Amino acid sequence: MSDQNPLVIFTPSGKRGHFPVGTPILTAARQLGVDLDSVCGGRGICSKCQIAPSYGDFPKHGVTVREGALSPWNEVEARYDRVRGLKEGRRLGCQAKVEGDIVVDVPPESQVHRQVIRKAASAKPIVMDPATRLVMIDVVEPDMHSPSGDLERVADALQAQWDIGPVTARLPVLKTLQPALRKGNWQISVAVHTPAGEDVSQILGVWPGFHEAGLYGLAIDLGSTTIAAHLCDLSDGRVLASSGLMNPQIRFGEDLMSRVSYVMMNPGGDAEMTAVVQHALNDLASEIADEAGIDPALIFEAVIVCNPVMHHLLLGIDPVELGQAPFALATSRSLTMDAVEIGLTGIAPTAQLYILPCIAGHVGADAAAVALAEEPNNSQDLALIVDVGTNAEILLGDTNGVLACSSPTGPAFEGAQISSGQRAAPGAIERIEIDPVTKEPRFRVIGSDVWSDDPGFAEATKDSGVTGICGSGIIEAVAEMRMAGLVDASGLVGSAEATGTARNEPTGRVHAYLIHDATDTGGPRITVTQGDIRAIQLAKSALYAGARLLMDKRGVDTVDRVVLAGAFGAHISPKHAMVLGMIPDVPLDKVTSAGNAAGHGARIALCNRAARTQIEEVVGQIHKVETAVEPRFQEHFINASAIPHATDPFPELAKIVTLPDVAFGASGAAPDDGSGRRRRRRRG
């Protein structure tokens, strides 16, 4: 080494360079482009630039690091250690100076672009590079010889100290700028928003001195039935709180086309629905901020993903064109705007909003978010990704290209239009098994891990009771009924005589299966009716037909793997989904859950500007298939109404499940061919 220019090596990046003695480690990192965080600009206030120096022989790097390679602890570090504490062996990069050859490790929490892992096993890392960030600057004081305005001097400081510029500021910020500068003795913290692909930044907020309260953002999945939100710390991407509520637009129609029809038939109906959803978003923002214990005025950014109808209703755009061919969107591009423009007033007044691009007329920004989270365009095998909801959105693709479509499954999968159905809440049956011999059910409800036939079930559910059946429960119930021989392939429920159980009760000319009867104690009577099964058949047929249509377009009869996305998809049993015929036949270990992939995609876009540019490019390459005008959709739909399917073989399912070969007539009894034997009902 040169005595005047010791070698500094950073790990894990491996970047290295020679620097004069006395150079702060933070300065060396910046000059080499090393990922070392700092908000306070090297003043020893924020502690973001913590580093871990290493000493000894490093043959790999060809260097020996001796004691004294860094300057001794100074008073700034000692004070910080007394007040907040530094981990053993850590130094502040802004205070530790180069005295000799040194190897410096940058721990994950000190990296600007640190990775945040979702709790689910299939989680992907999020590289932190948010559009909105917090920096601290020193601003030159005005004098008689330099008459420029305070904003102009702030802009100069941002350019010189952080390479941010040019900048603008709205009136609410200008009103707070001068008091903050003078209170902070010309040191201020600045929240700066830089949209992806743009050079001009906007100042969203200013505070005197070092702002310790943080900056936050909302990632919102605005669904037609439910609205889910994650409150994220914009410094590290952590989810501080998550919350959700029912979309209040349900009262105007349970599915999207019902809402479009409401607008067509009721002048001003679109404005009504826009108002209620905007009010719901403000309530959700307030609730989630309260849960996390933060001031909602510190929420400076929101990212929203939603389907096209919700997209237009959120923005106050008449959705009628989406209800008729050619299903034209007002715009399919991504949108960046002030959050107050959509009535989101419960957060910072200068907060920015980003809405992901829509793929096409009925494949929206939520499908784009799923594509961002799951990256089918980078998959080496052919992946079918199904975002299960009121309007299922389906992606099929690999590195050779991605196809997309939507299918109107309706709300049955979410417990609506089901006789004993309810939303997923404590007390709702979510899991069920039916003994194929005795035909007796056992079940589990949300809020308890105890099965209904286990000791202690009554005690475990005394607070919630057994209140109904949710989406995952009804899917398992119908599939279990098929496996137990209570329902035939056409979806008909057999009679007590034909099935051998009194639980199959007559209800007029058809039958229903009794799961739970608590009427003697004032509780509900929970059954699966013939109407329930028909509703599930309609929903699953639409889902399967959409998937099969994409497979036709790709020229394949099978896929390599299936991903069930959506908060609801996370709770679907792959085996029961296959028995029902919701998804194409694949080995069960190739069916995985992505959880709320749309919500995760929204989080990625919130935390990483480059991801916004990436998904905007990917969306332009996705080929949309319109199910409404495809002649084979109806054929696929009819064939998919059988359980699991009228014509498609399910060889992988047959390896693990043997479905009873039963057939019931309209009365629920198996037809007799005159020989005393039951004959199988023929299907065309």
C-alpha positions as CSV (number, residue, x, y, z in Angstrom):
1,M,0.0,0.0,0.0
2,S,0.9,3.7,-0.3
3,D,1.1,5.3,3.1
4,Q,-0.9,8.2,1.8
5,N,-3.4,6.1,-0.2
6,P,-4.5,3.0,1.7
7,L,-6.6,0.4,0.1
8,V,-10.3,0.2,1.1
9,I,-12.2,-2.9,0.3
10,F,-16.0,-3.2,0.7
11,T,-17.9,-6.4,1.2
12,P,-20.1,-8.0,0.1
13,S,-19.9,-5.9,-3.1
14,G,-16.1,-6.4,-3.5
15,K,-15.6,-2.8,-4.6
16,R,-12.2,-1.4,-3.8
17,G,-10.1,1.8,-4.2
18,H,-7.2,3.8,-2.8
19,F,-8.0,6.8,-0.7
20,P,-6.0,9.4,1.1
21,V,-5.5,9.0,4.9
22,G,-8.3,10.8,6.7
23,T,-11.0,10.0,4.1
24,P,-14.3,9.1,5.8
25,I,-15.5,5.6,5.0
26,L,-18.9,7.0,3.9
27,T,-17.0,9.3,1.4
28,A,-15.1,6.3,0.0
29,A,-18.3,4.3,-0.3
30,R,-20.0,7.1,-2.3
31,Q,-17.0,7.5,-4.6
32,L,-17.0,3.8,-5.4
33,G,-20.8,3.5,-5.7
34,V,-21.0,1.2,-2.7
35,D,-24.6,0.7,-1.3
36,L,-24.1,2.5,2.1
37,D,-27.1,4.4,3.4
38,S,-27.1,7.9,5.0
39,V,-30.0,10.3,5.6
40,C,-28.2,13.0,7.6
41,G,-25.5,13.5,5.1
42,G,-22.6,12.4,7.3
43,R,-23.4,14.2,10.5
44,G,-23.5,11.2,12.8
45,I,-27.2,11.7,13.5
46,C,-29.2,9.0,11.6
47,S,-26.9,6.0,12.2
48,K,-27.9,4.6,8.8
49,C,-24.2,4.3,7.7
50,Q,-23.1,1.7,10.3
51,I,-20.2,-0.5,9.0
52,A,-18.3,-3.5,10.4
53,P,-14.5,-3.2,9.9
54,S,-12.5,-6.5,9.8
55,Y,-8.9,-7.0,10.9
56,G,-6.3,-9.7,10.1
57,D,-5.1,-11.5,7.0
58,F,-7.3,-11.6,3.9
59,P,-5.5,-13.7,1.2
60,K,-8.5,-13.5,-1.0
61,H,-8.1,-9.7,-1.2
62,G,-4.3,-9.7,-0.9
63,V,-4.3,-7.5,2.1
64,T,-3.5,-7.6,5.8
65,V,-5.6,-5.2,8.0
66,R,-3.9,-4.1,11.2
67,E,-5.3,-2.4,14.3
68,G,-5.4,1.3,13.8
69,A,-6.5,1.0,10.2
70,L,-9.4,3.3,11.1
71,S,-9.3,6.4,13.2
72,P,-10.2,6.0,16.9
73,W,-13.8,6.4,18.1
74,N,-14.7,10.0,18.4
75,E,-17.2,11.9,20.6
76,V,-20.0,11.7,18.0
77,E,-19.8,7.8,18.0
78,A,-19.4,7.7,21.7
79,R,-22.5,9.9,22.2
80,Y,-24.6,7.8,19.8
81,D,-23.5,4.6,21.5
82,R,-24.5,6.0,24.9
83,V,-27.9,7.2,23.7
84,R,-28.9,4.5,21.3
85,G,-26.2,1.8,21.3
86,L,-24.0,0.4,18.6
87,K,-23.7,-3.3,18.0
88,E,-20.4,-4.8,19.0
89,G,-17.7,-4.1,16.4
90,R,-19.8,-1.5,14.5
91,R,-18.6,2.0,13.5
92,L,-20.4,4.9,11.9
93,G,-19.1,5.2,8.3
94,C,-19.4,9.0,8.4
95,Q,-17.1,9.2,11.4
96,A,-14.6,6.4,10.9
97,K,-11.7,7.6,8.7
98,V,-9.1,5.7,6.7
99,E,-5.7,5.3,8.4
100,G,-4.5,2.1,6.6
101,D,-5.6,-0.8,4.4
102,I,-9.1,-1.8,5.6
103,V,-11.8,-4.3,4.8
104,V,-15.3,-3.0,5.5
105,D,-18.5,-5.0,5.6
106,V,-21.7,-3.2,4.9
107,P,-24.4,-5.0,6.9
108,P,-27.9,-5.5,5.3
109,E,-29.6,-2.9,7.4
110,S,-27.1,-0.3,6.2
111,Q,-27.7,-0.9,2.6
112,V,-29.9,1.5,0.7
113,H,-31.2,-1.2,-1.6
114,R,-31.8,-3.8,1.1
115,Q,-33.9,-6.8,0.5
116,V,-37.2,-7.3,2.3
117,I,-38.6,-10.9,2.3
118,R,-42.3,-11.6,2.4
119,K,-43.2,-14.0,5.2
120,A,-44.6,-16.6,2.8
121,A,-42.1,-19.3,1.6
122,S,-42.5,-18.2,-2.0
123,A,-41.7,-14.6,-1.3
124,K,-39.3,-12.7,-3.5
125,P,-36.9,-10.0,-2.4
126,I,-37.8,-6.3,-2.8
127,V,-34.9,-4.0,-3.6
128,M,-35.4,-0.7,-1.9
129,D,-35.3,2.3,-4.2
130,P,-38.5,4.2,-3.4
131,A,-39.7,7.2,-5.4
132,T,-40.1,9.1,-2.1
133,R,-37.1,9.4,0.2
134,L,-35.9,11.5,3.1
135,V,-32.6,13.5,3.0
136,M,-31.0,16.1,5.2
137,I,-29.4,19.2,3.8
138,D,-27.5,22.3,4.9
139,V,-28.9,25.4,3.3
140,V,-26.9,28.6,2.7
141,E,-28.3,31.5,4.7
142,P,-29.6,34.5,2.7
143,D,-27.8,37.8,2.8
144,M,-28.0,41.1,1.1
145,H,-25.5,40.0,-1.6
146,S,-27.4,36.8,-2.4
147,P,-31.1,37.7,-2.7
148,S,-32.3,34.3,-4.1
149,G,-35.4,32.8,-2.4
150,D,-35.3,30.0,0.2
151,L,-36.7,27.4,-2.2
152,E,-33.9,28.2,-4.7
153,R,-31.2,27.8,-2.1
154,V,-32.9,24.5,-1.0
155,A,-32.8,23.4,-4.6
156,D,-29.1,24.3,-4.8
157,A,-28.4,22.3,-1.6
158,L,-30.2,19.2,-2.9
159,Q,-28.3,19.3,-6.1
160,A,-24.9,19.8,-4.5
161,Q,-25.3,17.5,-1.5
162,W,-27.5,14.7,-3.0
163,D,-27.4,15.2,-6.8
164,I,-31.2,15.7,-6.7
165,G,-32.6,18.3,-9.1
166,P,-34.2,20.2,-10.5
167,V,-37.0,20.4,-7.9
168,T,-40.4,21.9,-7.5
169,A,-42.6,22.5,-4.4
170,R,-46.4,23.0,-4.1
171,L,-47.9,25.8,-2.0
172,P,-48.5,23.7,1.2
173,V,-44.7,23.0,1.3
174,L,-43.8,26.6,0.5
175,K,-45.9,27.7,3.5
176,T,-43.8,25.6,5.9
177,L,-40.3,26.1,4.3
178,Q,-39.2,29.4,5.8
179,P,-40.2,28.5,9.4
180,A,-38.5,25.1,9.1
181,L,-35.3,26.6,7.8
182,R,-35.0,29.1,10.6
183,K,-36.0,26.7,13.4
184,G,-33.5,24.2,12.1
185,N,-30.7,26.8,11.9
186,W,-30.6,26.3,8.1
187,Q,-30.5,22.5,8.5
188,I,-33.7,20.7,7.3
189,S,-34.9,17.3,6.4
190,V,-36.6,17.0,3.1
191,A,-39.1,14.5,1.7
192,V,-38.3,14.3,-2.0
193,H,-40.4,12.5,-4.7
194,T,-38.8,11.5,-8.0
195,P,-41.1,9.7,-10.4
196,A,-39.6,6.8,-12.3
197,G,-38.0,7.9,-15.5
198,E,-38.2,11.6,-14.7
199,D,-35.5,14.1,-13.8
200,V,-37.7,16.7,-12.0
201,S,-38.3,16.0,-8.3
202,Q,-41.0,17.4,-6.0
203,I,-40.5,18.4,-2.4
204,L,-43.3,16.9,-0.4
205,G,-42.4,18.0,3.1
206,V,-39.8,19.7,5.1
207,W,-38.8,19.6,8.8
208,P,-36.3,21.5,10.9
209,G,-33.1,19.6,11.7
210,F,-33.2,15.8,11.5
211,H,-36.6,14.3,11.0
212,E,-36.8,11.0,13.0
213,A,-40.5,10.2,12.6
214,G,-40.0,8.6,9.2
215,L,-41.8,8.5,5.9
216,Y,-44.5,5.9,5.0
217,G,-46.4,4.6,2.0
218,L,-49.6,2.6,1.3
219,A,-49.8,-0.3,-1.0
220,I,-53.5,-0.9,-1.8
221,D,-55.2,-3.7,-3.6
222,L,-58.6,-2.3,-4.5
223,G,-60.7,-5.3,-5.3
224,S,-64.3,-5.5,-6.3
225,T,-65.3,-7.3,-3.1
226,T,-62.5,-6.4,-0.6
227,I,-59.9,-3.6,-0.2
228,A,-56.6,-4.6,1.3
229,A,-53.8,-2.2,2.3
230,H,-50.3,-2.5,3.6
231,L,-48.6,0.4,5.5
232,C,-44.9,0.3,4.6
233,D,-41.8,2.2,6.0
234,L,-40.3,3.8,2.9
235,S,-36.8,3.6,4.4
236,D,-36.6,-0.2,4.6
237,G,-39.9,-1.5,3.1
238,R,-41.1,-3.1,6.4
239,V,-44.8,-3.7,6.6
240,L,-45.9,-1.9,9.8
241,A,-49.6,-2.8,9.6
242,S,-52.0,-4.5,7.2
243,S,-55.8,-4.0,7.2
244,G,-58.8,-4.5,4.9
245,L,-62.5,-3.9,4.6
246,M,-65.3,-4.8,2.3
247,N,-65.7,-2.7,-0.7
248,P,-68.8,-0.6,0.0
249,Q,-69.7,-0.6,-3.7
250,I,-71.1,-4.1,-3.2
251,R,-74.4,-2.5,-2.4
252,F,-74.5,-1.3,-6.0
253,G,-73.8,-4.8,-7.4
254,E,-71.8,-7.8,-6.3
255,D,-70.0,-8.2,-9.6
256,L,-68.4,-5.7,-12.0
257,M,-71.0,-5.9,-14.7
258,S,-73.8,-5.3,-12.2
259,R,-72.0,-2.0,-11.2
260,V,-71.7,-1.0,-14.8
261,S,-75.4,-1.8,-15.3
262,Y,-76.2,0.4,-12.2
263,V,-74.4,3.3,-13.9
264,M,-76.3,2.7,-17.1
265,M,-79.6,2.7,-15.4
266,N,-79.0,5.3,-12.7
267,P,-77.7,8.7,-13.8
268,G,-75.0,9.8,-11.4
269,G,-74.5,6.2,-10.2
270,D,-70.8,6.4,-11.1
271,A,-70.3,9.4,-8.9
272,E,-72.0,7.6,-6.1
273,M,-69.7,4.6,-6.3
274,T,-66.6,6.9,-6.7
275,A,-67.6,8.7,-3.5
276,V,-68.1,5.6,-1.4
277,V,-64.8,4.0,-2.5
278,Q,-62.8,7.1,-1.9
279,H,-64.4,7.5,1.6
280,A,-63.5,3.8,2.3
281,L,-59.9,4.5,1.3
282,N,-59.7,7.4,3.7
283,D,-61.2,5.2,6.5
284,L,-58.7,2.5,5.7
285,A,-55.7,4.9,5.8
286,S,-56.8,6.2,9.1
287,E,-57.4,2.8,10.6
288,I,-54.1,1.4,9.4
289,A,-52.1,4.4,10.6
290,D,-53.8,4.2,14.0
291,E,-52.9,0.5,14.2
292,A,-49.2,1.2,13.5
293,G,-49.2,4.2,15.8
294,I,-48.1,6.7,13.2
295,D,-49.4,10.1,12.1
296,P,-51.3,9.6,8.8
297,A,-49.8,13.0,7.7
298,L,-46.5,11.1,7.4
299,I,-47.9,8.9,4.6
300,F,-46.5,10.5,1.5
301,E,-47.1,8.0,-1.2
302,A,-49.7,5.4,-2.2
303,V,-49.7,2.8,-4.9
304,I,-53.0,1.3,-6.0
305,V,-53.8,-1.8,-8.1
306,C,-57.3,-2.6,-9.3
307,N,-59.3,-4.1,-12.1
308,P,-60.4,-1.8,-15.0
309,V,-63.9,-1.1,-13.7
310,M,-62.6,-0.3,-10.2
311,H,-59.9,1.8,-11.9
312,H,-62.4,4.0,-13.7
313,L,-64.7,4.3,-10.7
314,L,-61.8,5.2,-8.4
315,L,-60.8,8.0,-10.8
316,G,-64.4,9.2,-11.4
317,I,-64.4,8.0,-15.0
318,D,-67.7,6.6,-16.4
319,P,-67.2,2.8,-16.7
320,V,-70.0,2.3,-19.3
321,E,-67.6,1.7,-22.2
322,L,-66.1,-1.3,-20.2
323,G,-69.6,-2.9,-20.3
324,Q,-69.8,-3.3,-24.0
325,A,-67.5,-4.3,-26.9
326,P,-64.8,-3.4,-27.6
327,F,-64.4,-2.7,-23.8
328,A,-62.3,0.4,-24.3
329,L,-60.4,1.9,-21.4
330,A,-60.2,5.7,-21.0
331,T,-56.4,5.0,-20.5
332,S,-54.4,1.9,-20.0
333,R,-51.2,3.8,-19.0
334,S,-49.8,4.0,-15.5
335,L,-50.8,7.2,-13.7
336,T,-48.9,9.4,-11.3
337,M,-50.8,12.2,-9.6
338,D,-51.5,14.0,-6.4
339,A,-53.4,11.7,-4.0
340,V,-55.9,14.4,-3.3
341,E,-57.1,14.3,-6.9
342,I,-58.9,11.0,-6.1
343,G,-60.2,12.3,-2.8
344,L,-57.5,10.6,-0.7
345,T,-57.3,13.4,1.9
346,G,-56.6,11.4,5.0
347,I,-52.8,11.3,4.4
348,A,-50.2,14.0,3.7
349,P,-51.7,16.8,1.7
350,T,-48.9,16.6,-0.8
351,A,-48.9,12.7,-1.0
352,Q,-48.3,11.2,-4.4
353,L,-50.3,8.4,-6.0
354,Y,-49.1,5.8,-8.5
355,I,-51.5,3.5,-10.3
356,L,-50.0,0.6,-12.3
357,P,-50.9,0.2,-16.0
358,C,-53.9,-1.9,-17.1
359,I,-53.3,-4.7,-19.5
360,A,-56.6,-4.4,-21.4
361,G,-60.3,-3.8,-21.1
362,H,-61.0,-6.5,-18.5
363,V,-57.4,-7.3,-17.4
364,G,-56.4,-4.5,-15.1
365,A,-53.6,-3.1,-12.9
366,D,-54.1,-5.8,-10.4
367,A,-53.1,-8.4,-13.0
368,A,-50.1,-6.2,-13.9
369,A,-49.2,-6.3,-10.2
370,V,-49.5,-10.1,-10.2
371,A,-47.2,-10.2,-13.2
372,L,-44.7,-7.9,-11.4
373,A,-44.7,-10.1,-8.3
374,E,-44.7,-13.5,-10.1
375,E,-42.8,-12.7,-13.3
376,P,-44.2,-15.3,-15.6
377,N,-42.2,-13.6,-18.4
378,N,-39.0,-14.8,-16.7
379,S,-40.3,-18.4,-16.0
380,Q,-38.4,-21.2,-17.6
381,D,-41.4,-23.5,-17.3
382,L,-45.0,-22.8,-18.5
383,A,-46.8,-21.2,-15.6
384,L,-50.5,-20.7,-15.2
385,I,-51.2,-17.9,-12.6
386,V,-54.8,-17.5,-11.5
387,D,-55.8,-14.5,-9.3
388,V,-59.0,-15.9,-7.9
389,G,-61.7,-13.4,-7.1
390,T,-65.0,-12.0,-8.2
391,N,-63.4,-11.4,-11.6
392,A,-60.6,-14.0,-12.0
393,E,-57.6,-12.8,-14.0
394,I,-55.4,-15.4,-15.6
395,L,-51.9,-15.3,-16.9
396,L,-50.2,-18.1,-18.9
397,G,-46.6,-17.7,-19.9
398,D,-42.9,-18.2,-19.8
399,T,-39.8,-16.6,-21.4
400,N,-41.5,-17.1,-24.8
401,G,-44.3,-14.8,-24.0
402,V,-47.3,-14.2,-21.7
403,L,-51.0,-14.4,-22.5
404,A,-53.8,-12.9,-20.3
405,C,-57.5,-13.1,-19.9
406,S,-60.2,-12.5,-17.4
407,S,-63.2,-14.7,-16.5
408,P,-66.4,-13.5,-14.8
409,T,-66.4,-16.0,-11.9
410,G,-68.8,-14.0,-9.8
411,P,-68.7,-13.8,-6.0
412,A,-69.5,-17.5,-5.1
413,F,-65.8,-18.2,-4.4
414,E,-65.9,-15.5,-1.7
415,G,-69.0,-17.0,0.0
416,A,-71.6,-14.8,-1.7
417,Q,-74.6,-16.3,-3.5
418,I,-74.2,-19.3,-1.2
419,S,-77.1,-20.2,1.1
420,S,-75.0,-20.4,4.3
421,G,-72.2,-18.3,2.8
422,Q,-70.3,-15.5,4.5
423,R,-67.1,-13.6,4.3
424,A,-64.0,-15.1,5.8
425,A,-64.4,-14.2,9.5
426,P,-64.2,-16.0,12.9
427,G,-66.8,-18.7,13.0
428,A,-66.9,-19.4,9.3
429,I,-66.2,-23.0,8.2
430,E,-63.0,-22.9,6.2
431,R,-62.0,-26.6,6.1
432,I,-64.2,-29.7,5.9
433,E,-63.7,-33.4,5.4
434,I,-66.5,-36.0,4.7
435,D,-65.9,-39.6,5.6
436,P,-66.5,-41.6,2.3
437,V,-68.0,-44.5,4.3
438,T,-70.1,-42.9,7.0
439,K,-70.7,-39.7,5.0
440,E,-70.3,-37.8,8.3
441,P,-68.6,-34.4,8.1
442,R,-65.9,-32.8,10.3
443,F,-64.9,-29.2,9.9
444,R,-62.8,-26.4,11.2
445,V,-63.7,-22.8,11.6
446,I,-61.7,-19.6,11.2
447,G,-60.3,-18.6,14.6
448,S,-59.7,-22.2,15.9
449,D,-57.4,-25.1,15.1
450,V,-59.7,-27.6,16.7
451,W,-61.8,-29.9,14.4
452,S,-65.5,-30.2,15.1
453,D,-65.2,-33.9,16.2
454,D,-62.3,-33.2,18.5
455,P,-62.7,-32.8,22.3
456,G,-62.7,-29.1,23.2
457,F,-64.3,-27.9,20.0
458,A,-67.3,-26.3,21.8
459,E,-64.9,-24.5,24.2
460,A,-62.6,-23.4,21.4
461,T,-65.5,-21.9,19.4
462,K,-67.6,-20.5,22.3
463,D,-66.8,-16.9,21.4
464,S,-67.3,-17.1,17.6
465,G,-69.7,-20.0,17.3
466,V,-70.2,-21.7,13.9
467,T,-71.7,-19.0,11.8
468,G,-71.6,-20.1,8.2
469,I,-69.2,-21.2,5.4
470,C,-66.7,-19.1,3.6
471,G,-65.2,-19.4,0.1
472,S,-62.5,-22.0,0.9
473,G,-65.0,-23.9,2.9
474,I,-67.6,-24.2,0.1
475,I,-64.9,-25.3,-2.3
476,E,-63.8,-28.1,0.0
477,A,-67.4,-29.0,0.8
478,V,-68.4,-29.5,-2.8
479,A,-65.2,-31.4,-3.6
480,E,-65.6,-33.6,-0.5
481,M,-69.2,-34.3,-1.5
482,R,-68.0,-35.5,-4.9
483,M,-65.3,-37.7,-3.4
484,A,-67.8,-39.2,-0.9
485,G,-70.3,-40.0,-3.6
486,L,-72.9,-37.5,-2.4
487,V,-72.7,-35.5,-5.7
488,D,-72.3,-37.0,-9.2
489,A,-70.1,-35.7,-12.0
490,S,-72.9,-33.5,-13.3
491,G,-73.3,-31.7,-9.9
492,L,-76.5,-33.3,-8.8
493,V,-77.0,-34.1,-5.1
494,G,-78.2,-37.6,-4.5
495,S,-81.1,-38.5,-2.2
496,A,-80.8,-40.2,1.2
497,E,-81.7,-43.5,-0.3
498,A,-79.2,-43.2,-3.2
499,T,-76.4,-42.0,-1.0
500,G,-77.0,-43.9,2.2
501,T,-77.1,-40.9,4.5
502,A,-79.9,-39.0,6.1
503,R,-77.8,-35.9,5.8
504,N,-78.9,-35.6,2.2
505,E,-82.2,-34.0,2.7
506,P,-85.0,-33.3,0.2
507,T,-85.6,-29.6,-0.5
508,G,-88.4,-29.6,-3.0
509,R,-87.4,-31.5,-6.0
510,V,-83.7,-31.5,-5.2
511,H,-81.5,-32.3,-2.2
512,A,-79.1,-30.6,0.2
513,Y,-76.3,-31.9,2.4
514,L,-76.5,-31.0,6.1
515,I,-73.1,-30.0,7.6
516,H,-74.1,-28.5,10.9
517,D,-77.3,-28.0,12.8
518,A,-77.3,-25.7,15.9
519,T,-81.0,-24.7,15.8
520,D,-81.7,-26.3,19.1
521,T,-79.4,-23.7,20.7
522,G,-80.4,-20.8,18.5
523,G,-77.6,-21.3,16.1
524,P,-77.7,-21.7,12.3
525,R,-78.4,-24.7,10.1
526,I,-75.6,-24.9,7.6
527,T,-76.2,-26.9,4.4
528,V,-74.8,-27.2,0.9
529,T,-77.8,-26.9,-1.4
530,Q,-78.2,-27.8,-5.0
531,G,-78.2,-24.0,-5.8
532,D,-74.9,-23.6,-3.9
533,I,-73.3,-26.3,-6.1
534,R,-74.7,-24.7,-9.3
535,A,-73.2,-21.4,-8.2
536,I,-69.8,-23.0,-7.6
537,Q,-70.0,-24.9,-10.9
538,L,-70.7,-21.6,-12.8
539,A,-67.7,-19.9,-11.1
540,K,-65.3,-22.8,-11.6
541,S,-66.4,-23.4,-15.2
542,A,-65.6,-19.8,-16.0
543,L,-62.2,-20.0,-14.4
544,Y,-61.3,-23.3,-16.1
545,A,-62.6,-22.2,-19.5
546,G,-60.5,-19.0,-19.3
547,A,-57.4,-21.1,-18.5
548,R,-58.2,-23.6,-21.3
549,L,-58.6,-20.8,-23.8
550,L,-55.2,-19.5,-23.0
551,M,-53.8,-23.0,-23.4
552,D,-55.4,-23.3,-26.8
553,K,-53.8,-20.0,-27.9
554,R,-50.5,-21.3,-26.7
555,G,-51.1,-24.7,-28.4
556,V,-50.7,-26.9,-25.3
557,D,-52.9,-29.3,-23.5
558,T,-51.0,-29.2,-20.2
559,V,-49.1,-26.6,-18.1
560,D,-46.0,-27.2,-16.0
561,R,-47.2,-25.5,-12.8
562,V,-50.2,-23.6,-11.4
563,V,-50.0,-20.6,-9.1
564,L,-53.1,-19.6,-7.1
565,A,-52.9,-15.9,-6.3
566,G,-55.1,-13.6,-4.3
567,A,-55.8,-13.5,-0.6
568,F,-58.5,-16.1,-1.2
569,G,-56.2,-18.3,-3.3
570,A,-53.9,-18.7,-0.4
571,H,-56.5,-20.7,1.5
572,I,-57.6,-23.0,-1.4
573,S,-56.6,-26.6,-1.0
574,P,-54.9,-27.7,-4.2
575,K,-56.4,-31.2,-4.0
576,H,-59.9,-29.9,-3.6
577,A,-59.4,-27.3,-6.4
578,M,-58.3,-30.1,-8.7
579,V,-61.3,-32.4,-7.7
580,L,-63.6,-29.5,-8.4
581,G,-62.0,-28.9,-11.7
582,M,-61.1,-25.3,-11.0
583,I,-57.6,-25.7,-12.5
584,P,-56.0,-27.9,-15.1
585,D,-54.5,-31.2,-14.1
586,V,-50.9,-31.0,-12.9
587,P,-49.1,-32.9,-10.1
588,L,-50.2,-31.4,-6.8
589,D,-46.7,-30.4,-5.8
590,K,-46.8,-28.1,-8.8
591,V,-49.7,-26.2,-7.4
592,T,-48.6,-23.4,-5.1
593,S,-50.0,-20.3,-3.5
594,A,-48.7,-16.8,-4.0
595,G,-50.9,-15.2,-1.4
596,N,-52.0,-11.7,-2.2
597,A,-49.7,-11.4,-5.3
598,A,-51.5,-8.2,-6.5
599,G,-50.9,-6.6,-3.1
600,H,-47.3,-7.8,-3.1
601,G,-46.8,-6.3,-6.6
602,A,-48.2,-3.0,-5.3
603,R,-45.6,-3.2,-2.5
604,I,-42.8,-3.8,-5.0
605,A,-44.0,-0.7,-7.0
606,L,-44.2,1.3,-3.8
607,C,-40.6,0.4,-2.8
608,N,-38.8,0.4,-6.1
609,R,-39.0,3.0,-8.9
610,A,-37.3,0.7,-11.4
611,A,-40.1,-1.9,-10.9
612,R,-42.6,0.7,-12.2
613,T,-40.6,1.1,-15.5
614,Q,-40.2,-2.7,-15.7
615,I,-43.9,-3.5,-15.4
616,E,-44.9,-0.8,-17.8
617,E,-42.6,-2.5,-20.4
618,V,-43.8,-6.0,-19.5
619,V,-47.5,-5.0,-19.8
620,G,-46.9,-3.7,-23.3
621,Q,-45.7,-7.2,-24.3
622,I,-48.6,-9.2,-22.7
623,H,-51.1,-10.5,-25.3
624,K,-54.7,-10.1,-24.1
625,V,-57.3,-12.8,-25.1
626,E,-60.9,-11.6,-24.9
627,T,-63.0,-14.4,-23.6
628,A,-66.3,-12.6,-24.6
629,V,-65.6,-12.9,-28.3
630,E,-63.7,-16.2,-28.4
631,P,-66.0,-18.9,-30.0
632,R,-64.5,-21.8,-28.0
633,F,-65.0,-20.2,-24.6
634,Q,-68.6,-21.4,-24.4
635,E,-67.6,-24.9,-25.4
636,H,-64.9,-25.0,-22.7
637,F,-67.4,-23.5,-20.2
638,I,-70.0,-26.2,-20.8
639,N,-67.4,-29.1,-20.6
640,A,-66.0,-27.6,-17.4
641,S,-69.3,-27.6,-15.7
642,A,-68.8,-31.3,-14.9
643,I,-66.9,-32.2,-11.7
644,P,-64.0,-32.3,-12.5
645,H,-64.6,-32.1,-16.3
646,A,-66.7,-33.7,-19.0
647,T,-63.9,-34.4,-21.5
648,D,-60.4,-33.4,-20.3
649,P,-58.6,-36.2,-18.6
650,F,-57.1,-35.7,-15.1
651,P,-54.4,-38.4,-14.9
652,E,-52.5,-36.7,-12.1
653,L,-55.6,-36.4,-10.0
654,A,-56.4,-40.0,-10.6
655,K,-53.1,-41.0,-9.0
656,I,-54.3,-39.7,-5.6
657,V,-58.1,-39.7,-5.7
658,T,-60.6,-42.2,-7.0
659,L,-63.9,-40.5,-7.7
660,P,-67.0,-42.7,-7.2
661,D,-68.8,-43.6,-10.4
662,V,-72.2,-42.4,-9.4
663,A,-75.0,-40.7,-11.3
664,F,-78.3,-39.3,-9.9
665,G,-81.5,-38.4,-11.7
666,A,-83.5,-35.3,-11.2
667,S,-85.1,-36.7,-8.2
668,G,-81.8,-37.5,-6.6
669,A,-82.2,-41.3,-7.1
670,A,-79.9,-43.2,-9.5
671,P,-81.8,-44.0,-12.7
672,D,-82.7,-47.7,-13.2
673,D,-82.3,-49.3,-16.6
674,G,-84.9,-52.0,-15.9
675,S,-82.5,-54.7,-15.0
676,G,-82.2,-53.6,-11.3
677,R,-78.8,-52.1,-11.9
678,R,-78.0,-48.5,-11.7
679,R,-76.8,-47.2,-15.1
680,R,-74.5,-44.3,-15.6
681,R,-76.1,-41.2,-16.9
682,R,-74.7,-40.3,-20.3
683,R,-73.4,-36.8,-21.0
684,G,-73.3,-35.3,-24.3
